[in-house]
Amino acid sequence: MKDIDPLSFLKAVYMNAELPLSVRMRAAIEVLPFTHPKLAVTAVMSEQDFATVLDRRLKRIEEMRLLENKVVNGSTTITCISRNSI
């Protein structure tokens, strides 16, 4: 008998039209992780980790809010802040 690796065997099973569909489907399901990679989400942070960047952004937003209602010579001054500065 000819030696065959498990991946080739399962491929031969699911490609064999003479076998019942349930057997072919099971073989195809079993071989799927070895023939098609799973999609995954990855994030690349070059400066620091996510928590550090988030803390820095939140601090910057708080500083911007303090600038909005700054009091000058006894009267309240409202400063316009662009979205690009946040």
Buried (B, 14 or more C-beta within 10 A) or exposed (E): EEEEEEEEEBBEBBEEEEEEEEEBEBBBEBBEEEEEEEEEEEEEEEEEEEEEEEEEEEEEEEEBEEEEEEEEEEEEEEEEEEEEEE
